[in-house]
Every structure is written in structure tokens, then in C-alpha cells.
Amino acid sequence: MNIFIDTEFTDLLNPRLVSLGLVAETGEEFYAELPYHKKDCSQFVREAVLPLLGHDPLAQMTEGELFRRLNDWLRLVKPRGDGLVICYDSAIDWTLLTEALDGHLPAWCEPRLVDDCISELLRYDYHKQTWLPEHHALNDAKANCYAFRERA
């Protein structure tokens, strides 16, 4: 089963996780927001990402809570007798996910770079149809799931 991931982070030079969204192709969702220092965030992040945070108190957690809850969620959505394919469109997303898991990705999780399988037109269409803003990790993970098309 495919799991689509997106992250938001402080800046490109020294990326630190701000929020993490995952969505399974079957619809299950995981969303987390981590503490951050505004001074560590780029101008873009301060303007486009930070205003979208803080609306779901259940999403706010520490790194330790993220590790535990993310591992629990992955186990819950994993089909019996099958593994998960973690689909990411940016190396930074993958790096931040593995850091959130303290470098211990479950053996039944397989990474897959899918940047060439995400239709930018369909991503745009998703956000336009749903009115969900871009640069929110869960919204963008959902958009990636929607816009994913397997290459022949």
C-alpha cells in the first residue's frame, strides 16, 4: 500500500521539521506539528506555512510523542502480510521522516521517490477543488495522493 508524505520545515539550508502529513491511498491520515523557533524559519515559511499551523491542538506534539505516534500509525495502517511504500517527492521529506523515526524505519516500509509520478496539474486541481491551502503538510500529502499516476 502506498503512503504519501509531505513535510514543512524551517528553511532549506538547515531544515528542521515543523509539520508532517501522511495519507494512505485508502484514506487514513496522520498529521503532526512540532515546536519551532520563528527566528529559525525562512521568510517564506513565516509567510506561507506558519499561519496554517496551530489550528488542531491534537496535532501538536514533542519529537518523542511524534516518534511513538508515527510508529503506532504506521503499524495500524499496514495491511496484514504486506508492507508499506512511503512515497515522497522531495529528498528533504524523506530525510525528515527518517529523523522523526530516529533512523529506525520499520523493515516493512519501503521508500519510493515519486516526483516524476505526481502531476502538477492534478495537484493544482486538488487544491482548487477542495479549497485546502498549499504548504500545509497534510493538505499537500493528500494532493500528492490525488495527483499520483503510475508511470508505464
N, C-alpha and C positions, 0 to 999 in steps of 0.2 A: 504494500500500500504506500502511496506517495503522501508525504507530509511536506507542506510548503512553509518556508520560513522567511521572515523579514525581521530586520533589526533597525533600530535607530540608535545613534551613538553620538558622542560628544563632538568629535571632529575627525577629519581624515588623517591628520598627522599622528595623533595619539588616540585612537578610537577606544572609548570606554562605553560599555553598554548602558543605554538609557532605557530602552524598552525592547521587548522581544515578543513577536507574534508567530504562532504556528497554527496551521489549519490542515486537517486531514482531508483527503479527497472525499471522504464520507461525511464531512461537515463538522467534526469535533474541533474545538478551538482551545487554544491556550494563549493567555496574554499576561505579561508581567511588566511592571515598571520598577526600576531600581533607583536608589538615591543617586543624585549627581550634584556637582557644583556648577552653577550657572557660569562662573568665570572660566571653566574648562571647555565650554561649548562654543562652537563657531557661531558667527553671526547668523548664518543660515539656520542652524539648529535652534538658536534663540528665537528666530522669527517664525520658522515653519513647523518645528517639531514641538517645542516646549508648550506652546498654547494648547496643544491637543492632549497633554498629559494631565493626570490628576482628577479625572472625571469618574474613575472607578476605584473606590478605596480598596476593594478586594484584590486589585492588580498590583498594589504597592507592596513590595517585599524586599527583604535583605538578600544578599548574594547566597547566604546559607539556605534561606527559605526557597529561593529560586532553584537551587540545586535539587533539593528534596522534591518540590512540587513538580518540576520539569521531569525528573526521573519517574515519578509516580504517573504523570500524564502519559508519558511515552509507553509505559507498561500497560496502562489502561486501554490505549487505542490500538496497540499491537494485535493484529489478528492471530488467533491460535495457529501454531505451526508455521507461521510466516514471519517475515521481517518487515522493517520499515525502510523506505527510501526517503532520505531527507533531501529535499530539492531546494537548492539555493541558487540565486542569480548573481551573487557577489561573494568574492573570497572573504571579505570582511564579515559578512553574515556568518559564514562557516566558522571562521576563527572565533568570533564572539560566542557562538553556540558552544563550541568545544571548551572555551574558557568557562562558560556558565556551568558546564558539566564537569569542571575541574579536570579536563583532559581525559575523562573516562566515558567515552561514547559506548553505549551498550553494543555488544558484539553483533546483535541482530539489527543494528542500524547501519545503513549503507549511505554514504554521501553521494550526491549527484549534482553536478553543475548543470543547470538547465537554462542558462541565459540565452542560448540560441533557440530555445523552445517556447519562450514567452513572447507572445505577440503584443507589441507596444500599443497597437490599435485596440486590441481587446482589453488591455489594462485600462486604457483611457475610457473605453466604453463602460467598463465595470464601475469606475468611479463616477462617471456621468449618470449612469442608471440608478445607482444606489445612493447617491449624494454623500457617500462616505469620503472624507478628505484623504488626500495622499499624505505621505510622510507620517503616517501612524502605522506602527509595525503590524498590528493585526489586520487593519484595512488593506495594507499592501500585500500581506501574505494571502488574504482572500482574493485579491486582484490577480496575484500570480497563479493561484489555483485555477481561477476562472479563465485566465489567458494562456494556460499551458496547452500546447499542442505538440504531440509526439512527432518527431521528425522521421520520415520514412527512410 
